[in-house]
Amino acid sequence: MSTGSGSFNAEEYITKLPMRRWNHRTGSWETDYADYLEIKWRMVWFRGENRENTKTSIRDKIIDPQSRFAYYELEVVDSKGNVEIGVGSETGDDFEDYIEKAYTKAYGRALAALGYGTQFAPELEEGESIADSPVETQKTESKAIARKRPVTEAQRRAIYAIYNALGYTEAQMKEIMQTRYNKSDSKSLTRQEASDFIDYLNSIKNRNLTH
C-alpha cells in the first residue's frame, strides 16, 4: 500500500530508528525500534507536492554556543495555506552540527504535522526521545558519558521558556519532572534528562499549537 500520493511512495524509504524510552516501572532507559521516514524524504515529498507559495518562518530560537545547545520553533505553510508548527532542540553532546540538527528536527516535525510522514514520525510521540539519527550514529561510550553530565543553563532556560509558554506553573513543571525522573529541581537533571524533558514539553506545545 502506498502511503504517499503522486509519484512518492513513503514506504520505499522507511528505516528502523532506535529510540530511547523511559520505563517508569524499572526507572531506566530502554531502546526500542520504530518505523521512521527520514526528514530529507519528508522534504522531498513535501516539495514534490508544494512547488510554490510555501513559507517557513522562525517563531522562536535559543542558540547557546558555550553550552552547545540549540532550540527552534518553526512555522511551515504549504501551497494550500495550511499552517503547522514544529519545535526541536539538540545538544553538542549528541551532534557536532547540533544547530542544524535542531532546525531540521523542528522542520521535520512541522512537515509530519502537515501530513508528510506522520505515521512514520516517532519523534511526535509524547515523551519519546530519538536516540540516534539513522544516518549519523556516534560512539556509544561517548554518548553514555555525555548523558551523565549535568544540565546546562541553556537547557534550563529552554525548559523555563517552554513551560511558561504552555501556561504551566513552576509547581506543575516540578510535578511532571518528579513523575518522569524522580527529581523536583531542574538543576538536578542530567543533560540527557533535560533533553528528554524539553522534547516532552515540546510535544505538548506542538499539539497545543496545531490543534
C-alpha positions in Angstrom: 0.0 0.0 0.0 1.3 3.4 -1.0 1.4 5.9 1.9 2.3 8.8 -0.3 0.4 10.5 -3.2 1.5 11.2 -6.7 4.9 9.7 -7.5 6.2 9.5 -4.0 5.8 6.2 -2.1 7.0 6.8 1.5 7.2 3.0 2.3 10.1 2.7 -0.1 12.2 4.9 2.2 11.3 3.6 5.6 14.1 2.8 8.0 14.2 1.4 11.6 15.2 4.0 14.2 16.4 3.2 17.7 14.5 5.2 20.3 15.3 5.6 24.0 12.1 5.3 26.1 12.0 6.0 29.8 10.4 3.0 31.6 8.7 4.3 34.7 8.3 0.8 36.2 12.0 0.0 36.1 13.3 3.6 36.4 15.6 3.1 33.5 16.1 3.9 29.8 15.3 1.2 27.2 15.9 1.0 23.5 13.1 0.2 21.1 12.9 0.4 17.2 10.3 2.3 15.2 9.5 2.8 11.6 11.0 6.2 10.6 10.9 8.4 7.5 14.0 10.5 7.4 13.4 14.2 7.3 15.1 14.5 4.0 12.5 12.2 2.4 9.7 14.2 4.1 11.2 17.3 2.4 11.3 15.5 -1.0 7.6 14.5 -0.6 6.6 18.0 0.6 8.4 19.8 -2.2 7.1 17.4 -4.8 3.5 18.4 -3.8 4.1 22.0 -3.0 6.0 23.7 -5.7 5.0 27.3 -5.0 3.7 29.7 -2.3 5.3 27.8 0.6 6.8 29.6 3.6 9.0 28.7 6.5 9.4 31.2 9.4 11.4 31.0 12.7 9.0 31.8 15.5 11.5 31.4 18.3 15.1 30.1 18.8 17.7 29.7 21.5 21.3 29.2 20.5 24.0 28.9 23.2 27.4 28.1 21.7 29.0 27.9 25.2 26.7 25.2 26.3 26.4 23.8 22.7 22.6 23.9 22.8 20.1 24.9 20.2 16.3 25.2 20.2 14.0 26.2 17.3 10.3 26.7 16.8 9.3 26.9 13.1 6.1 27.7 11.2 5.7 26.0 7.9 3.0 26.9 5.3 2.1 24.6 2.4 0.9 25.7 -1.0 -2.7 25.4 0.1 -2.2 27.7 3.0 -2.2 25.1 5.7 0.0 26.1 8.7 1.7 23.8 11.2 4.3 24.4 13.9 7.4 22.3 14.6 9.7 22.5 17.6 13.1 20.8 18.2 16.2 21.0 20.3 19.7 19.4 20.2 22.9 19.5 22.2 26.5 19.2 21.0 26.9 16.0 23.1 24.6 14.3 20.6 25.6 16.0 17.3 28.5 18.2 16.3 26.2 20.1 14.0 23.6 20.5 16.8 22.3 23.8 15.5 21.5 22.4 12.1 20.0 19.3 13.7 17.7 21.3 16.0 16.5 23.2 13.0 16.0 20.1 10.9 14.1 18.4 13.8 11.7 21.3 14.1 11.2 21.4 10.3 10.6 17.6 10.2 8.0 17.8 12.9 6.2 20.6 11.1 6.2 18.5 7.9 4.8 15.5 9.8 2.1 17.6 11.3 1.2 18.7 7.8 0.8 15.0 6.9 4.1 14.2 5.3 5.2 11.0 7.1 3.0 11.5 10.2 2.7 7.7 10.7 6.5 7.4 10.4 7.5 10.2 12.7 8.0 8.6 16.2 9.5 11.9 17.4 5.9 13.2 17.6 5.0 10.7 20.2 4.5 12.2 23.6 7.7 11.9 25.7 9.7 9.9 23.2 13.3 10.7 22.6 15.2 9.6 19.5 18.5 8.0 20.4 20.3 8.3 17.1 19.9 9.6 13.6 19.7 6.7 11.1 22.5 8.3 9.1 24.8 9.6 11.8 25.5 7.4 14.8 28.0 8.4 17.4 30.1 6.3 19.7 28.1 4.7 22.4 30.7 5.2 25.1 31.0 8.9 24.4 27.2 9.4 24.4 26.9 7.4 27.7 29.3 9.7 29.3 27.5 12.8 27.9 24.2 11.6 29.3 25.6 11.8 32.9 26.7 15.4 32.6 24.7 18.0 34.5 22.0 20.1 32.8 23.2 23.3 31.1 21.9 26.7 31.8 20.7 27.0 28.2 18.7 23.8 28.7 17.2 25.2 31.9 16.3 28.5 30.1 14.6 26.5 27.4 12.6 24.4 29.9 11.5 27.6 31.6 10.6 29.3 28.4 8.5 26.3 27.1 6.6 25.6 30.3 5.8 29.3 30.6 4.6 29.4 27.0 2.4 26.4 27.9 0.9 28.3 30.8 2.2 25.8 33.4 3.2 26.9 36.9 6.5 26.0 38.4 4.7 23.6 40.7 3.1 21.8 37.7 6.5 21.6 36.0 8.1 20.1 39.1 5.3 17.6 39.4 5.9 16.4 35.9 9.6 16.2 36.5 9.1 14.3 39.7 6.9 11.7 37.9 9.3 11.3 34.9 12.7 11.5 36.6 12.1 11.3 40.4 13.6 14.8 40.7 12.0 18.0 41.8 14.6 20.6 40.7 15.8 21.2 37.1 19.3 21.8 38.5 19.5 18.1 39.4 18.7 16.8 35.9 21.3 15.3 33.8 21.9 16.7 30.3 20.2 13.7 28.7 17.2 14.0 31.1 16.9 17.7 30.3 17.0 17.0 26.6 14.2 14.4 27.0 12.2 16.8 29.2 12.5 19.5 26.5 11.3 17.1 23.9 8.4 16.1 26.1 7.3 19.7 26.8 7.8 20.4 23.0 5.5 17.5 22.1 2.8 19.1 24.3 3.4 22.5 22.9 3.3 21.2 19.4 -0.1 19.6 20.0 -1.4 22.8 21.5 -0.2 24.9 18.6 -1.5 22.6 15.9 -5.0 21.7 17.3 
